[in-house]
Structures are given as C-alpha cells and as structure tokens.
Amino acid sequence: MIIHQPARLKIMSVLMGLEIQEQVDFSCLKKMLGFTDGNLGAHLIKLEEAEYLYIEKTFVDRKPRSFISITDKGRRAFEDYVAVLQGIIKGA
C-alpha cells in the first residue's frame, strides 16, 4: 500500500487536514514535516503517480512555486487505510 510508508502517511495526514480544494505550498509542507526538498519531492511523485494528490506548478513574483492538494481518490484511500488500521486495533 502506497500510504503505508511513514513519510507518505505524514504527507497524506497533513493533506487530509485541508478543506476540499485547499492547497498547501511545497515549502510550507516541507517545514511542517521537517523533510528535505529531495525527500519530500520523491514521496510527492509517488503519491501523484497514484493520483492521491495534485501538484500545481506556478510562478509567484517570478519565482517557481508548487502547491499540493489531495484528490478525492487520495481522500478515499486515506480513509480506507485508517479503517484497516482501526480494524487491526479492534482485533488486537
């Protein structure tokens, strides 16, 4: 499961806290999670390939900026993952 990897789980957890259609800036997400550019970028690519998030690249004051948002598919995948974890906890 793609979300199971700890860094991706952290990313998805932050994105689940956003309102629908809300975005977070790459730099802000990096600071929140304490990741390096390369580490965050690699995990975002995996999540984007799975269609769990959307990355919008744009320019702000002539500087490149990336904004990340969770997709409906990503929300469902996260909710399903949490349900599996809850089932494991209840069964223990």
N, C-alpha and C positions, 0 to 999 in steps of 0.2 A: 504494500500500500504506500502510495507516494507521501501521504501526510504523516506517516509513522515516524519518519526521520525527525529527530528533535528540532533541528533548525527550521524545517518546514512547518512543523507543528506550531512553533512560536510565531512564524510569519502568518500562518493562517489564523491563529488566535487573535493577533492584532487586527487583521483584516475583518474578522467576524465582529469586532467591536465597532466597526464603521457602520454608518447608516447606508441604506441601499443607494447606490450611485455616488457615494462619497469616495474620495481618493486620499491617499497619503503620499507625500513626497518621498522619493528614494532616500534622500539624506536624512529626513526625519525618521524613517523606518530603520535606517542603519544605526542611528543614535539610540533609538528606543531599544533595539535588540543587542547593541554592542558588537555588531558584525563588521567585518572589513568589507570594502567595496566588492572585491572579488568573490568572497564567500556569499554575500547576500545576492550578488548578481547571478551566481551559479544556481542557487536554490530558486530564485525567481524564474529563471529559464525553465527549470524542471516543472514548476507549478504552472507556468504559462503554457508549456507544451501539453500539459494535462487539461488545459482550458479551465483551470481553477482560478486564475486571475488574469487581469488585463493590464498591460503596461502601455501607457500613453506617453510618447516622447514628444516634447515640445521645446520651445525656446522662451525664456523669460528674461527680459533685459539682455538679449543676445547671448544668453548662456543656456546650454542644453539642460533640460530638467526632465525627469521621469516621474510619472505619477502612477501609482498602483491602486487597483481596485479589485475586489473579489467579484467573481461571476456567480450567477445563480447555480451553475454546476458546482462551483467551489463551495458555496454555502451548503448545498445538499451533501457533498462529500464530507465536509467537516461534521455536519450534524450526524451523518451515518457513522462516522468514526467515533464520535463521542458516545453514541448509542451502544456501539460494540464495547467500548471501554466500560460503560456503566453496566452492561450485561456481565462482563467478566468480574467486576467488583461485586455485584449482587450474588454471583455464583460462588464466590470465594468463601 
